[in-house]
Amino acid sequence: MSEAGRHVAIWDEAFAFQGPGADAARVEHQALLVCLALGAPYGFSARGSAMAPCTGLVLAPHVPHGYRAEGSRILSVFVEPESPLGRRITLARLSSTDVAPFEAAWVASFVERTEGLLVEARARALLAEIVPADAPLAPLDPRVAQALSWARANLSEDPTLATLAARAGLSTERFRHLFRIEVGTPLRRWLRWARLRRAVELALAGASLTSAAHEAGFSDQAHLSRTFSGMFGLSPFAARPDAA
């Protein structure tokens, strides 16, 4: 991939895009977002507010937002909010707001200090700077954690609320309530995100989008494309290793 192309990396609790920005009127996703301008500021709006220049921010999950980043270079890191890292970021940065901007001077310093790093190394460095590894952590209920682990490994089987409740040893209604409290979203939304993340993993490994869609639990490539575009404002082809 050329230096001007879009670089993608995925690891335990997060995945990252680095490269040319795009424009999107409205997107919304399950992930916690950390986004930096690597050069000129991008335009950003949340919950229908006026578009304003932005150099970087942390954004809570499920916040409808739009951006104008055509012509800018961007580093976007999507973190699973129920993960230990996501819960630390939430406590450290989003305890009283759902949009937390960074100071422009800090962003400029970070971009300069990390110039030349590959996308995963740069994204990990960003996350390490915005929240220390020893920051306070609200632990995830182990019953929910176990159910999530099983669901991630069995996405093609279309995990249901009843199935996960049984694995957690709870009634369906009790598990539904606990899941919403612990994860912050209904199971249906979480599954959509988990499937999307799995499809990105498969695409990065070289799978066709059709194959990635089916293995991740989407009905077809069109279903994957609609979901990806609705969350990121991009085509899923952006997740391919040869995307430009």
C-alpha positions in Angstrom: 0.0 0.0 0.0 1.3 3.5 -0.9 2.0 6.1 1.8 -1.1 8.0 0.6 -3.3 4.9 1.0 -5.5 3.9 3.9 -3.8 1.7 6.4 -5.8 -0.6 8.7 -4.8 -2.7 11.8 -6.8 -4.8 14.2 -5.8 -6.3 17.6 -7.3 -7.4 20.8 -9.6 -4.5 21.9 -9.4 -2.1 18.9 -8.9 -1.5 15.3 -7.5 1.6 13.5 -7.6 3.3 10.2 -5.0 5.8 9.1 -4.9 7.7 5.9 -7.1 9.9 3.7 -10.3 11.1 5.3 -13.8 11.2 3.8 -17.0 13.1 4.3 -20.1 11.6 6.1 -23.3 13.4 7.0 -24.3 11.0 9.8 -22.7 7.9 11.2 -23.1 6.0 14.5 -21.4 3.0 16.0 -21.0 0.8 19.0 -17.3 1.6 19.4 -15.6 4.3 21.5 -13.7 6.5 19.0 -10.4 8.2 19.3 -9.7 10.3 16.3 -6.8 12.7 15.4 -6.1 14.9 12.4 -2.6 14.1 11.1 -2.4 17.4 9.3 -5.1 19.9 8.6 -8.1 19.9 11.0 -11.3 18.1 9.9 -14.8 19.2 10.4 -16.9 17.5 13.1 -20.4 17.7 14.4 -22.3 15.6 17.0 -26.0 15.2 17.5 -26.9 17.6 14.7 -24.7 20.5 15.9 -23.0 22.8 13.4 -19.8 21.4 11.7 -16.7 22.9 13.5 -13.0 22.4 13.0 -11.4 19.7 15.1 -7.9 18.3 15.6 -8.8 15.4 17.8 -11.3 14.0 20.2 -12.6 11.0 22.2 -16.2 10.1 21.3 -18.6 7.9 23.3 -20.4 5.0 21.6 -23.8 5.6 20.0 -23.4 9.3 19.5 -24.7 10.3 16.0 -22.0 12.4 14.3 -20.8 13.7 11.0 -17.5 14.8 9.6 -15.8 16.5 6.7 -12.4 15.1 6.3 -11.9 15.0 2.6 -8.4 16.3 1.9 -7.3 15.6 5.5 -5.2 12.7 6.9 -6.8 11.0 9.8 -6.0 8.4 12.5 -9.2 6.8 13.8 -9.0 4.2 16.6 -12.2 2.2 17.4 -12.1 0.7 20.9 -14.6 -1.9 22.2 -16.3 0.0 25.1 -16.8 -3.1 27.2 -13.1 -4.1 27.1 -10.8 -3.2 29.9 -9.2 -0.5 27.7 -12.5 0.9 26.7 -13.8 1.0 30.3 -10.6 2.8 31.4 -10.9 5.4 28.6 -14.6 6.0 29.5 -13.7 6.6 33.2 -10.7 8.8 32.4 -12.1 10.8 29.5 -15.9 10.5 29.2 -17.2 10.5 32.8 -19.1 13.8 32.4 -19.4 14.2 28.6 -19.8 12.1 25.4 -17.4 14.3 23.3 -13.9 15.1 24.8 -11.7 17.2 22.4 -7.9 17.2 22.7 -5.8 20.4 22.9 -4.5 21.2 19.4 -1.0 21.7 20.7 -0.9 18.2 22.2 -2.2 16.7 19.0 0.5 18.5 16.9 3.1 17.2 19.4 1.9 13.6 19.3 1.7 13.6 15.5 5.2 14.9 15.2 6.6 12.4 17.8 5.0 9.4 16.1 5.5 10.3 12.5 6.8 7.2 10.6 5.2 4.6 12.9 3.1 1.9 11.4 -0.6 2.3 12.1 -0.9 -0.2 14.9 2.2 1.1 16.7 0.9 4.7 16.3 -2.6 3.8 17.5 -1.3 1.9 20.5 0.9 4.9 21.4 -2.1 7.2 21.2 -4.2 5.0 23.5 -1.3 4.7 26.0 -0.9 8.5 26.2 -4.6 9.3 26.7 -5.2 6.7 29.5 -2.5 5.0 31.6 -2.5 1.3 31.9 -3.0 1.6 35.7 -6.0 3.9 35.4 -9.1 3.0 37.4 -11.1 0.1 35.9 -14.7 -0.8 36.5 -14.7 -4.6 36.0 -17.1 -6.2 33.6 -19.5 -8.7 35.2 -17.8 -12.1 34.7 -21.1 -13.7 33.5 -21.4 -11.1 30.8 -17.7 -11.4 29.9 -18.1 -15.2 29.5 -21.1 -14.8 27.3 -19.4 -12.2 25.1 -16.4 -14.4 24.7 -18.5 -17.3 23.5 -20.6 -15.0 21.2 -17.4 -13.6 19.5 -16.3 -17.2 18.8 -19.7 -18.3 17.4 -20.9 -15.3 15.4 -21.8 -17.5 12.4 -24.3 -19.4 14.6 -26.3 -16.2 15.2 -26.1 -16.1 19.0 -29.4 -15.3 20.6 -30.3 -13.6 23.9 -31.7 -16.9 25.2 -28.6 -18.8 24.3 -26.3 -16.3 26.0 -28.5 -16.1 29.0 -28.3 -19.8 29.4 -24.6 -19.8 29.2 -24.5 -17.0 31.9 -26.9 -19.1 34.1 -29.5 -16.3 34.1 -33.1 -15.9 32.9 -33.5 -14.2 29.5 -34.9 -11.1 31.1 -32.3 -10.9 33.8 -29.5 -11.3 31.3 -31.1 -8.7 29.0 -31.1 -6.2 31.8 -27.6 -7.1 33.0 -26.2 -6.9 29.5 -27.6 -3.5 28.9 -26.2 -2.2 32.2 -22.7 -3.7 31.7 -22.2 -3.2 28.0 -24.3 -0.1 27.5 -26.2 -1.3 24.5 -28.8 -4.0 23.5 -27.4 -7.3 22.4 -28.6 -6.7 18.8 -26.4 -3.6 18.5 -23.4 -5.3 20.1 -23.7 -8.3 17.7 -23.8 -6.0 14.7 -20.5 -4.4 15.9 -18.9 -7.8 16.7 -19.8 -9.1 13.2 -18.4 -6.0 11.6 -15.2 -6.3 13.5 -14.9 -10.0 12.5 -15.5 -9.1 8.9 -12.7 -6.6 9.1 -10.3 -9.2 10.5 -11.1 -11.6 7.7 -10.8 -8.9 5.0 -7.4 -7.9 6.4 -6.4 -11.6 6.2 -7.2 -11.6 2.5 -10.7 -13.1 2.5 -13.1 -11.8 -0.2 -15.8 -9.5 1.1 -18.5 -12.1 0.3 -16.6 -14.8 2.3 -15.9 -12.4 5.2 -19.6 -11.3 5.3 -20.9 -14.9 5.5 -18.3 -16.1 8.1 -19.0 -13.0 10.3 -22.8 -13.7 10.2 -24.0 -11.2 7.6 -26.6 -12.4 5.2 -24.5 -11.3 2.2 -21.9 -8.7 1.0 -24.6 -6.1 0.5 -25.7 -6.4 4.2 -22.0 -6.0 5.3 -21.6 -3.0 3.0 -24.7 -1.2 4.3 -23.7 -1.8 7.9 -20.1 -0.7 7.4 -21.1 2.4 5.6 -23.7 3.3 8.3 -21.0 3.0 11.0 -18.0 4.5 9.2 -19.2 6.4 6.2 -16.9 4.2 4.1 -17.1 1.2 1.8 -15.9 -2.0 3.4 -13.3 -2.1 0.6 -11.4 0.4 2.8 -10.7 -2.6 5.1 -8.9 -4.5 2.4 -5.1 -4.6 2.7 -4.7 -3.2 -0.8 -7.2 -0.3 -0.2 -5.9 3.0 -1.6 
